[in-house]
Amino acid sequence: MLDLIIIGSGPAGLSAAIYGIRANLNLLVIEKDYEGTGQIALSSKVDNYLGLPGLDGYSMGEQFRQHAVDFGVNFLEATVTEISQDANDKHWIVKTADGAVNEAKAIIYAAGAVHRHLGVPGENEFAAKGVSYCATCDGAFYRGKVTAVVGGGDTALDDALYLSALCEKVYLIHRRDAFRAAEITVDRVRSKENIELVLNSQVEEILGSDRVNSVRLVGGRVLDIDGIFVAAGSVPVSRVVPECVEKNEAGYIVADETGVTSAPGFFVAGDVRTKALRQVVTAVSDGANTATAAAHYIENF
Ligand SMILES: Cc1cc2nc3c(=O)[nH]c(=O)nc-3n(C[C@H](O)[C@H](O)[C@H](O)COP(=O)(O)OP(=O)(O)OC[C@H]3O[C@@H](n4cnc5c(N)ncnc54)[C@H](O)[C@@H]3O)c2cc1C
């Protein structure tokens, strides 16, 4: 039996693997999309990770993986389809789509999250060319420019406020006439002179040539913009997580930064965990903390 199975080889999983192997754990990383290391592979430029400014996300991820490979981490390219726990000694059993079964004393679940898309024409075409899902990641590239944020919850309003400090103007496009955000945030948004509320409106198409230059709303209004931030929420990848592991209403696995969940021996790291900021740096930090907690658990197994 293995000591540890890590599910997912994004920044959280790879960081956990490096801490785990340095703690002498006999571990395996299972990853379904071996090409590209998690969500960050989709980013054209990452400017907020300490010490590696300006790298494209794919290269950054490959550097992360090479670090793990050089330290002797073993990988299995497969999709995890089922996780269960042995009734007797409480070790974990992980099944993958290829029919393989691997067993370990502990699990670190680091399968990430995916951003909800609008599903409109132009959205995929201009991904990373003016369409973004993360104001914290990409806002600084729009200093002095005109942007739009789409959404009506806390994230959308926080994004609009964040961008209003950088951009000349921010359109906040929301399909209803009331927001689903905290009242104090709504008041702050309303008080900003460079945020224009575009309510009862939906995006019909994102337009541009090389990059985004405008957005057309249902009904025909066209807004000239340099970038558009979709803040329609994110979805945790937690479908295969067993019921004994507590999740919140949105499906995120409940844990603090130690990664300890409601199920002994099942740890969580990265974007799939309940947390305030989903970024590479917090995923990497989770990986380190969680592998340390898992190593203590395994020692006493
Ligand atoms: C376009 C874009 C730009 C971004 N820009 C930045 C930025 O500039 N700076 C920044 O700090 N952050 C940025 N982020 C956010 C950052 O990428 C994430 O916070 C980070 O990747 C989270 O790491 P993770 O390891 O938790 O999850 P992920 O990166 O999502 O990795 C999870 C991995 O688990 C695998 N997996 C899922 N389910 C299974 C399964 N059933 N079986 C096996 N494997 C599975 C997935 O294939 C994936 O490789 C960006 C995100 C996106 C989408």
The ligand as a Gaussian input file, in Angstrom:
#p B3LYP/6-31G(d) Opt

LIG

0 1
 C       -7.146000      31.682000     -17.381000
 C       -6.633000      31.666000     -15.951000
 C       -5.675000      32.571000     -15.577000
 C       -5.162000      32.564000     -14.273000
 N       -4.204000      33.476000     -13.937000
 C       -3.642000      33.421000     -12.720000
 C       -2.584000      34.316000     -12.377000
 O       -2.154000      35.155000     -13.176000
 N       -2.043000      34.204000     -11.124000
 C       -2.482000      33.274000     -10.218000
 O       -1.920000      33.199000      -9.139000
 N       -3.506000      32.447000     -10.517000
 C       -4.104000      32.487000     -11.729000
 N       -5.138000      31.655000     -12.035000
 C       -5.679000      30.781000     -10.974000
 C       -4.767000      29.527000     -10.783000
 O       -4.537000      28.916000     -12.022000
 C       -5.432000      28.568000      -9.808000
 O       -5.696000      29.222000      -8.590000
 C       -4.530000      27.351000      -9.557000
 O       -4.199000      26.707000     -10.751000
 C       -5.207000      26.370000      -8.604000
 O       -4.386000      25.242000      -8.479000
 P       -4.961000      23.812000      -8.039000
 O       -3.770000      22.920000      -8.039000
 O       -5.768000      23.960000      -6.818000
 O       -6.010000      23.390000      -9.166000
 P       -5.901000      23.231000     -10.750000
 O       -4.861000      24.105000     -11.308000
 O       -7.287000      23.373000     -11.255000
 O       -5.405000      21.725000     -10.962000
 C       -6.260000      20.639000     -10.692000
 C       -5.797000      19.437000     -11.482000
 O       -6.580000      18.303000     -11.097000
 C       -6.852000      17.531000     -12.241000
 N       -8.052000      16.737000     -12.001000
 C       -9.325000      17.181000     -11.820000
 N      -10.174000      16.155000     -11.650000
 C       -9.418000      15.025000     -11.730000
 C       -9.734000      13.631000     -11.646000
 N      -10.997000      13.185000     -11.456000
 N       -8.735000      12.741000     -11.808000
 C       -7.460000      13.144000     -11.998000
 N       -7.110000      14.454000     -12.075000
 C       -8.075000      15.381000     -11.939000
 C       -7.053000      18.576000     -13.347000
 O       -6.860000      18.004000     -14.634000
 C       -5.999000      19.618000     -12.983000
 O       -4.779000      19.393000     -13.651000
 C       -5.656000      31.628000     -13.332000
 C       -6.654000      30.700000     -13.709000
 C       -7.142000      30.716000     -15.006000
 C       -8.194000      29.726000     -15.413000

